[in-house]
Amino acid sequence: MSELTQTGGYDMNAKDYMKPEVGVAVAVTAALTSPRVRGILRRGAVYGMAGVLMAGDAIASAARSTTRAAQKVAASAENASQAATEQAKADMERNKEVKLAEANAGE
């Protein structure tokens, strides 16, 4: 028995190193301890965060643009409604004047 197994460790055979989960663990550990890989991961995280922030800005800008366009359409509709109301009032006044004139002419 080796000293490692006597202290409660695990005695690994060569066959154990060929298991996929052991290979993945070794590869991940090697990658995370490598300064070059850590730099690449850090740079990727920074670029990823920048991309998320840019996408958020683009979405917020599109929302503001849509809001402004909707406000313009609503204001235009309100102006058209007011113009139609004023025109209807003017038409009613003219009709009253015409009827009054006709009534006065018939007397």
C-alpha positions as CSV (number, residue, x, y, z in Angstrom):
1,M,0.0,0.0,0.0
2,S,1.3,3.4,-0.9
3,E,1.7,6.2,1.6
4,L,-1.1,8.2,-0.1
5,T,-3.6,5.4,0.4
6,Q,-2.6,5.0,4.0
7,T,-3.5,8.7,4.6
8,G,-6.9,8.3,3.1
9,G,-6.1,9.2,-0.6
10,Y,-7.1,7.3,-3.7
11,D,-4.7,5.1,-5.5
12,M,-5.2,5.7,-9.3
13,N,-4.2,3.2,-11.9
14,A,-3.1,4.1,-15.4
15,K,-6.6,3.0,-16.6
16,D,-8.2,5.6,-14.3
17,Y,-6.3,8.4,-16.2
18,M,-8.0,7.3,-19.4
19,K,-11.5,8.1,-18.2
20,P,-13.2,11.0,-19.9
21,E,-14.1,12.8,-16.7
22,V,-10.5,12.7,-15.5
23,G,-9.3,14.0,-18.8
24,V,-11.7,16.9,-18.8
25,A,-10.8,17.8,-15.2
26,V,-7.0,17.7,-16.1
27,A,-7.6,19.8,-19.2
28,V,-9.7,22.4,-17.4
29,T,-7.2,22.6,-14.5
30,A,-4.3,23.0,-17.0
31,A,-6.2,25.7,-18.9
32,L,-7.2,27.7,-15.8
33,T,-3.6,27.6,-14.5
34,S,-2.2,28.8,-17.8
35,P,-1.6,32.6,-17.9
36,R,-2.2,32.7,-21.6
37,V,-5.6,30.9,-21.3
38,R,-6.6,33.1,-18.3
39,G,-5.8,36.2,-20.4
40,I,-7.9,34.9,-23.3
41,L,-10.8,34.1,-20.9
42,R,-10.5,37.5,-19.3
43,R,-10.4,39.3,-22.7
44,G,-13.4,37.2,-23.8
45,A,-15.3,38.2,-20.7
46,V,-14.5,41.8,-21.3
47,Y,-15.6,41.7,-24.9
48,G,-18.7,39.7,-24.0
49,M,-19.7,42.3,-21.3
50,A,-19.1,45.1,-23.9
51,G,-21.3,43.3,-26.3
52,V,-24.1,42.9,-23.8
53,L,-23.8,46.6,-22.9
54,M,-23.9,47.6,-26.5
55,A,-27.0,45.4,-27.2
56,G,-28.7,47.0,-24.2
57,D,-27.9,50.5,-25.5
58,A,-29.3,49.5,-28.9
59,I,-32.5,48.1,-27.4
60,A,-33.0,51.2,-25.2
61,S,-32.3,53.5,-28.2
62,A,-34.9,51.6,-30.3
63,A,-37.4,51.9,-27.5
64,R,-36.9,55.6,-27.1
65,S,-37.2,56.0,-30.9
66,T,-40.4,54.0,-30.9
67,T,-41.8,56.1,-28.1
68,R,-40.9,59.4,-29.8
69,A,-42.6,58.1,-33.0
70,A,-45.7,57.1,-31.1
71,Q,-45.8,60.5,-29.4
72,K,-45.6,62.2,-32.8
73,V,-48.4,60.1,-34.2
74,A,-50.6,60.8,-31.2
75,A,-49.9,64.6,-31.4
76,S,-50.7,64.5,-35.2
77,A,-53.9,62.6,-34.5
78,E,-54.8,65.1,-31.8
79,N,-54.1,68.0,-34.1
80,A,-56.2,66.4,-36.9
81,S,-59.0,65.8,-34.4
82,Q,-58.9,69.5,-33.2
83,A,-58.9,70.7,-36.8
84,A,-61.9,68.5,-37.6
85,T,-63.8,69.7,-34.5
86,E,-63.1,73.3,-35.4
87,Q,-64.2,72.7,-39.0
88,A,-67.4,71.1,-37.7
89,K,-68.1,74.0,-35.4
90,A,-67.5,76.4,-38.3
91,D,-69.9,74.4,-40.5
92,M,-72.6,74.4,-37.9
93,E,-72.3,78.2,-37.5
94,R,-72.5,78.7,-41.2
95,N,-75.6,76.5,-41.4
96,K,-77.2,78.5,-38.6
97,E,-76.4,81.7,-40.4
98,V,-77.8,80.3,-43.7
99,K,-81.0,79.1,-42.0
100,L,-81.4,82.4,-40.2
101,A,-80.9,84.3,-43.5
102,E,-83.4,82.0,-45.2
103,A,-85.9,82.5,-42.4
104,N,-85.4,86.3,-42.6
105,A,-85.8,86.3,-46.4
106,G,-89.0,84.3,-46.2
107,E,-90.7,86.9,-43.9
